[in-house]
Amino acid sequence: MRIAVTGGAGFIGSHVVDALLALGHTVAVVDDLSSGQRENLPGQVLLYEQDICHPGLGEFFRAQGTQVVIHHAAQISVAQSVKNPLHDAQVNVLGSLNVAQACAQAGVGKLIFASTGGALYGEAAERGSTESDPTRPISPYGASKRAFEGYLPFYAAQHHLRYTVLRYANVYGPRQDPHGEAGVVAIFAQRLLHSQPCTLYARERPGDGGCVRDYVYVSDVARANVAVLEKGDGETYNIGSSQPVTTARVYALVAAAAGSKAQPIQAGPRPGDLQRSRLDCSKAARELGWQPQVGLEQGIAQTVEYFRQRG
Ligand SMILES: NC(=O)c1ccc[n+]([C@@H]2O[C@H](COP(=O)([O-])OP(=O)(O)OC[C@H]3O[C@@H](n4cnc5c(N)ncnc54)[C@H](O)[C@@H]3O)[C@@H](O)[C@H]2O)c1
């Protein structure tokens, strides 16, 4: 297939590109390199270095004969979205709408959208959030992701643009930015390998192990994108491990892989952090035959090795 990946020079998008190339698909990338990097892409991949808000997007898709668009370009920071909700909406709502319009204009057959689980569902039930649970985003980032999800049925009905929404848990792995305020595996790995102190924010009070999250390795996320190329039309799938893991457990695994005995600084809760996020991913298993293959210990070891080699 001829596939375009927006945000393909970024962390998750570049692994999606790798998975598609390995299957023999022809891949083009739309990325403004605001956080992504050309080095994340193999040389044969055509990079259209452009903002997703650009009016020429439809022409690009048409010229490439694009059959599927996988949309990962986004303003990804919850904290930035709180500081500047207008910019978040500019990229995540209007930019995404421009992608959908461009698909309609170019006769693209399918749009796959990288949405979020954690920021959409709010505090998770003990059993994990399912796709049919109510969404209660408390950040502009969660609200903008939900808003674009809401437009997709219109494009399907009006423009025959098939779509699948993937709601990711906390994705981790090689190429994640270790300097952001999210992406705790990358942050801990980079800091511990450079003998810098790490802060562990509490769930309620210092020393309680921190927030509970659902971590999924990036190659498993890439496989989920491949799984919906020809399946899951009109559907939404949670993509995570369904395992509740504390930040303290992540720290212990990263420290062990990095060969560090340093203890983290125990801090109070960080304002705005959810206490618990956990996705029920049984729908993806049932309907797509997708399940994560890389366990947390193995995934963290591979991630730490990546950051060790990168220096
Ligand atoms: N990392 C996670 O845990 C996680 C969880 C849930 C959802 N997501 C979603 O997955 C997608 C990819 O996230 P990531 O973690 O790989 O982040 P990333 O920052 O590594 O990737 C985003 C890419 O989009 C590009 N980009 C940003 N704004 C753009 C614009 N206006 N025009 C063109 N390109 C632009 C960036 O240069 C970058 O290459 C995002 O949509 C994000 O919301 C990520």
The ligand as an SDF file (V2000), in Angstrom:
LIG
                    3D

 44 48  0  0  0  0  0  0  0  0999 V2000
    3.8130    8.9590   23.8150 N   0  0  0  0  0  0  0  0  0  0  0  0
    2.6900    8.5430   24.3830 C   0  0  0  0  0  0  0  0  0  0  0  0
    2.7160    7.9180   25.4590 O   0  0  0  0  0  0  0  0  0  0  0  0
    1.3570    8.8220   23.7170 C   0  0  0  0  0  0  0  0  0  0  0  0
    0.1900    8.4110   24.3860 C   0  0  0  0  0  0  0  0  0  0  0  0
   -1.0520    8.6520   23.7820 C   0  0  0  0  0  0  0  0  0  0  0  0
   -1.1130    9.2470   22.5280 C   0  0  0  0  0  0  0  0  0  0  0  0
    0.0230    9.6560   21.8990 N   0  0  0  0  0  0  0  0  0  0  0  0
   -0.0910   10.2920   20.5860 C   0  0  0  0  0  0  0  0  0  0  0  0
    0.7870    9.6620   19.6720 O   0  0  0  0  0  0  0  0  0  0  0  0
    1.2300   10.6070   18.7090 C   0  0  0  0  0  0  0  0  0  0  0  0
    2.7550   10.6010   18.6060 C   0  0  0  0  0  0  0  0  0  0  0  0
    3.3050   10.9920   19.8570 O   0  0  0  0  0  0  0  0  0  0  0  0
    4.8570   10.8350   20.2040 P   0  0  0  0  0  0  0  0  0  0  0  0
    4.9490   10.4780   21.6340 O   0  0  0  0  0  0  0  0  0  0  0  0
    5.5110    9.9900   19.1970 O   0  0  0  0  0  0  0  0  0  0  0  0
    5.3500   12.3480   20.0870 O   0  0  0  0  0  0  0  0  0  0  0  0
    6.4870   13.0390   19.1850 P   0  0  0  0  0  0  0  0  0  0  0  0
    6.5760   14.4710   19.6280 O   0  0  0  0  0  0  0  0  0  0  0  0
    7.7400   12.2320   19.2090 O   0  0  0  0  0  0  0  0  0  0  0  0
    5.8570   12.9530   17.7350 O   0  0  0  0  0  0  0  0  0  0  0  0
    5.0280   13.9430   17.1870 C   0  0  0  0  0  0  0  0  0  0  0  0
    5.5660   14.2820   15.7990 C   0  0  0  0  0  0  0  0  0  0  0  0
    4.6720   15.2150   15.1760 O   0  0  0  0  0  0  0  0  0  0  0  0
    5.4300   16.2680   14.6170 C   0  0  0  0  0  0  0  0  0  0  0  0
    4.5710   17.4610   14.6500 N   0  0  0  0  0  0  0  0  0  0  0  0
    4.1390   18.1440   15.7440 C   0  0  0  0  0  0  0  0  0  0  0  0
    3.3430   19.1680   15.3510 N   0  0  0  0  0  0  0  0  0  0  0  0
    3.2800   19.1330   14.0030 C   0  0  0  0  0  0  0  0  0  0  0  0
    2.6270   19.9240   13.0270 C   0  0  0  0  0  0  0  0  0  0  0  0
    1.8640   20.9780   13.3780 N   0  0  0  0  0  0  0  0  0  0  0  0
    2.7770   19.6030   11.7140 N   0  0  0  0  0  0  0  0  0  0  0  0
    3.5520   18.5480   11.3400 C   0  0  0  0  0  0  0  0  0  0  0  0
    4.1970   17.7610   12.2430 N   0  0  0  0  0  0  0  0  0  0  0  0
    4.0660   18.0520   13.5450 C   0  0  0  0  0  0  0  0  0  0  0  0
    6.6790   16.4030   15.4720 C   0  0  0  0  0  0  0  0  0  0  0  0
    7.7790   16.9980   14.7910 O   0  0  0  0  0  0  0  0  0  0  0  0
    6.9560   14.9340   15.8280 C   0  0  0  0  0  0  0  0  0  0  0  0
    7.7780   14.3200   14.8550 O   0  0  0  0  0  0  0  0  0  0  0  0
    0.6350   11.9510   19.1070 C   0  0  0  0  0  0  0  0  0  0  0  0
   -0.5370   12.1760   18.3680 O   0  0  0  0  0  0  0  0  0  0  0  0
    0.3030   11.7530   20.5760 C   0  0  0  0  0  0  0  0  0  0  0  0
   -0.7400   12.5890   20.9950 O   0  0  0  0  0  0  0  0  0  0  0  0
    1.2630    9.4560   22.4760 C   0  0  0  0  0  0  0  0  0  0  0  0
  1  2  1  0
  2  3  2  0
  2  4  1  0
  4  5  1  0
  4 44  2  0
  5  6  2  0
  6  7  1  0
  7  8  2  0
  8  9  1  0
  8 44  1  0
  9 10  1  0
  9 42  1  0
 10 11  1  0
 11 12  1  0
 11 40  1  0
 12 13  1  0
 13 14  1  0
 14 15  2  0
 14 16  1  0
 14 17  1  0
 17 18  1  0
 18 19  2  0
 18 20  1  0
 18 21  1  0
 21 22  1  0
 22 23  1  0
 23 24  1  0
 23 38  1  0
 24 25  1  0
 25 26  1  0
 25 36  1  0
 26 27  1  0
 26 35  1  0
 27 28  2  0
 28 29  1  0
 29 30  1  0
 29 35  2  0
 30 31  1  0
 30 32  2  0
 32 33  1  0
 33 34  2  0
 34 35  1  0
 36 37  1  0
 36 38  1  0
 38 39  1  0
 40 41  1  0
 40 42  1  0
 42 43  1  0
M  CHG  2   8   1  16  -1
M  END
$$$$
